[in-house]
Amino acid sequence: MRHLIAYLTTVTAFLAIDFVWLTQVAGPFYFEQLGDLMADEVRYEIAGGFYLLYVVGIVYFCVSPALRAGSLRLAALNGALFGLIAYATYDLTNLATLRDWPAIVSMVDMVWGLALTCASASAGFILTRAILKPSAGKAENQA
């Protein structure tokens, strides 16, 4: 049950934060930098697959170890590192293999991956603990 709660809280945070980023902040930047490379329409089923799978990684590598250790700092640190590595995999591969891939997009996107994953892992940790804490307190009182 703990893993399901961690997943649901983390995916909610991730989607909410990334939605604001993509629709309110970075959309024009990406369009300006990648205009001709961008598809005419977003393939939401593929994007959804990324989001669902990526959050599995956040929960497994960041939120769950932090919950076991009882450490928000660990959630944030693991989230930042996981986000940087995952986003760098995409961005640096594009920079190395695509003719007109802008270096500025890679830099901005890697920083965003670090920040987004750090914030999502931290939120997942905080919200999961808040949800589970009341039931843990009941179990302690019954013992």
N, C-alpha and C positions, 0 to 999 in steps of 0.2 A: 504493500500500500504506500509506503514511504517513497518508493521510486516513481510511482504513478503521480503522487502529489508533487514531487520534485519536477517531474516532466511537465505537468500541466502549468505549474507556476512559472517555470523557466520559459516555456514556449510562449506563454502569454506576454511575459516581459519582453522577450526577444522580438516578437511580432509587433508589439506596440511601439517599441523604441525604433525599430528599423522602418516601420511605416512612416513615422514622423520624419526620420532622416530622408527617406526616399521621396516623400511627397512634398515636404516643406523646405528642406535644406539642400540636398544634393542633386535632385532631379535635373535642374537646369545645368549644373556643373557637368554631370555625366553626359547630358545631351550635347553640350557645347564641345566637349572633348572627344566624344565617340559617335557623334551624329550619324555618319554614314555606316558605321559598324553595327549600329543598333538595329534590332529587328523592328518591323513595322508594328507588331503587337507582342506584348509579353505573353509567354507561354506559361500560364499560371500553374498548370499541373506539374511542370518541371520545377518551377520556382518553389512550389509547395513541397515537392519531394526533397529539395535541398534543405528547406527550413526544418522539416520534420526529422530528417536524418542528422542534420547539424546539431540540433538540440539534444539528440541522443548523446552525441559526443560531449556536449557541455555538461549534461547531467552525469555521465559516466566519469569523465576526467576532472570535473571541477566541483560540481555541487555535492555529489555523493561523498567524495573524500573529505570535503569540508564539513559535511554533516557528521560524519564519523568522528572527526577531530573537534567538532564544535567551534570552528574557526571561520569567521567571515573573511578574515585576511587571506586565508588559504583559498577560499572561493574566488576572491578578487584576483589574487596572484595567478592561480591556475587558469582562470578565465582570460586574463590578459595575455598570458603566454600561449594558450590554446588558440585564441583569436588571432594573434599575430602570426603564428605558424600556419594556421589554416588559410587565412586570407593571403599570406605571402606565397603560399603554394600556387594559388590561382594567379595572383598578380605578377609574380616574378616569372612564372612560366609564360604568361602572355607577353611580358616585356622581352623575354628571350626568344620567343618564337613567332610573334606577329609583327609584320613589317611596320605598321603605323600605330602601334600601341603607345599612348603617351605615358612617359615616366611619371608625370604628375598624378595620373589616375592611379597608378600602382601605389605611390606614396600615400595619397589621401585614403585609398581603400584599405591599405594595411593598418593605418592608424585607426580608421573606423572599425575594422574587424577587432582590433585590440580593445577599443573602448566599448563597443557593443557587446562583445562576449564577456568582458569584465563586468559590465553593468548587469547583464542578464544572469550570469552565474551568481553575482551578489544578491540580486533580487530573488532568484530561485532559492538560494540559501535562506534568506531572511523570511520569505513568505512560507516556505516549507516548515521551518522551525516554528513560526507563529501558528500555523495550522496544527502541527503535531504536538506542540507544547501542552495545550489544554488536556489532551487525552493522556499524555505522559504523566501530568500532575494527578489525574484521577487514579491511574494505576498505582502511583506512589502512595496516595492516601488510602487505598484499599489494602495495601500490604501491611 
